[in-house]
Amino acid sequence: MSSAVRCSIAFATHLLTDWIAADAALIRGAPLKTCREKTMKHWPLLLTLTLPFSLQAEELPVNYCKDPKITADWEKQLANTPEDPLVIKLYALRVGLCHMVDQGRVKLEEAIRIWDIEHARSVNERLLDEMKRGRKKTL
């Protein structure tokens, strides 16, 4: 955890402690306005410090092109089934998209989107073909 995140957590804890202390003072009879003013003055600062971290929290896409294990798996799959059009198509798509991402011609997010669409389409086509062949055998 980065030091900035730790500082934000510590500050939020401090604010929460102040809020609880203000509620306790309110119970003891202090005026509501005085108690809330003491704690509310910190909220804009808290939001300023924590909002960038919450916006950064979304996951960055993983570049599987850089994963040597996945690359080796694809090489092995192609070596094991060199005549399979589905494997050839997906392998070529993967290599091409990775090359374009490396050159900066396509953003990683766009390459992932294209891969996901084409991979799903190819797998669905294969399943449909297998189902059709299976039906023909039973007829």
C-alpha positions in Angstrom: 0.0 0.0 0.0 1.4 3.4 -1.0 2.2 6.0 1.6 -0.4 8.3 0.0 -3.1 5.7 0.6 -1.9 5.1 4.1 -2.0 8.9 4.8 -5.6 9.1 3.4 -6.7 6.2 5.6 -5.1 7.8 8.6 -6.7 11.1 7.8 -10.1 9.4 7.4 -9.6 7.7 10.7 -8.8 11.0 12.3 -12.0 12.6 10.8 -14.1 9.6 12.0 -12.6 10.1 15.5 -13.4 13.8 15.4 -17.0 13.0 14.2 -17.5 10.6 17.1 -16.0 13.1 19.6 -18.4 15.8 18.2 -21.3 13.4 18.7 -20.2 12.7 22.3 -19.9 16.5 22.9 -23.4 16.9 21.5 -24.7 14.3 23.9 -23.0 16.1 26.7 -25.0 19.2 25.7 -22.7 21.2 23.4 -24.6 23.1 20.6 -25.1 21.1 17.4 -23.7 23.8 15.1 -20.4 24.0 17.0 -19.9 20.2 17.0 -20.7 19.7 13.3 -18.6 22.8 12.2 -15.5 21.3 13.9 -15.8 18.1 11.9 -17.3 19.3 8.6 -14.5 21.7 7.9 -12.3 18.7 7.1 -14.6 17.0 4.5 -13.5 19.0 1.5 -9.9 18.2 2.2 -10.7 14.5 2.7 -12.5 14.4 -0.6 -9.7 16.2 -2.3 -7.2 13.6 -1.0 -9.2 10.4 -1.5 -11.1 11.1 -4.8 -8.0 10.6 -7.0 -7.3 7.2 -5.4 -10.9 6.0 -5.9 -10.7 7.0 -9.5 -7.4 5.2 -9.9 -8.7 2.1 -8.3 -10.2 0.7 -11.5 -8.2 -2.2 -12.9 -5.8 -1.6 -15.7 -6.0 -4.1 -18.5 -3.5 -6.9 -18.5 -1.2 -7.2 -21.5 -1.2 -11.0 -22.1 1.2 -10.4 -25.1 3.9 -9.9 -22.5 3.2 -13.2 -20.7 5.8 -15.8 -21.7 3.7 -18.7 -20.4 0.7 -17.7 -22.5 2.9 -17.2 -25.5 4.4 -20.7 -25.0 0.9 -22.2 -24.6 -0.1 -20.7 -27.9 3.1 -22.0 -29.6 2.4 -25.4 -28.2 -1.2 -25.4 -29.3 -0.2 -24.4 -32.8 2.5 -27.1 -32.9 0.0 -29.8 -31.7 -2.8 -28.8 -34.1 -1.1 -27.2 -37.2 -4.0 -28.0 -39.5 -6.8 -26.6 -37.2 -8.2 -23.5 -38.9 -9.5 -22.2 -35.5 -6.1 -22.4 -33.9 -4.4 -20.8 -36.9 -6.9 -18.0 -37.0 -6.7 -17.2 -33.3 -2.9 -17.5 -33.2 -2.5 -15.2 -36.2 -5.0 -12.7 -34.6 -3.1 -12.8 -31.4 0.3 -12.3 -33.0 -1.0 -9.4 -35.2 -2.8 -7.6 -32.3 0.3 -8.0 -30.0 2.5 -6.6 -32.8 0.2 -3.6 -33.3 0.0 -2.9 -29.6 3.8 -3.1 -29.3 4.1 -0.6 -32.2 1.5 1.7 -30.6 -0.8 1.4 -33.6 -3.6 0.0 -31.5 -4.4 0.7 -27.8 -4.3 -2.3 -25.5 -7.9 -1.9 -24.6 -9.0 -2.0 -28.2 -6.9 -5.0 -28.9 -8.5 -6.8 -25.9 -11.9 -5.9 -27.2 -11.2 -7.2 -30.7 -9.7 -10.4 -29.3 -12.6 -11.0 -27.0 -15.1 -10.6 -29.8 -13.2 -12.7 -32.4 -12.4 -15.4 -29.8 -16.0 -15.8 -28.8 -17.2 -15.7 -32.4 -14.7 -18.4 -33.4 -15.4 -20.7 -30.5 -19.2 -20.3 -31.1 -18.7 -21.2 -34.8 -16.7 -24.3 -33.8 -19.4 -25.4 -31.4 -22.2 -24.9 -34.0 -20.2 -26.9 -36.6 -19.7 -29.7 -34.1 -23.3 -29.7 -33.2 -24.3 -29.8 -36.9 -21.9 -32.7 -37.5 -23.2 -34.5 -34.5 -26.8 -34.2 -35.7 -26.0 -35.5 -39.2 -24.4 -38.6 -37.7 -27.5 -39.4 -35.7 -29.9 -38.9 -38.7 
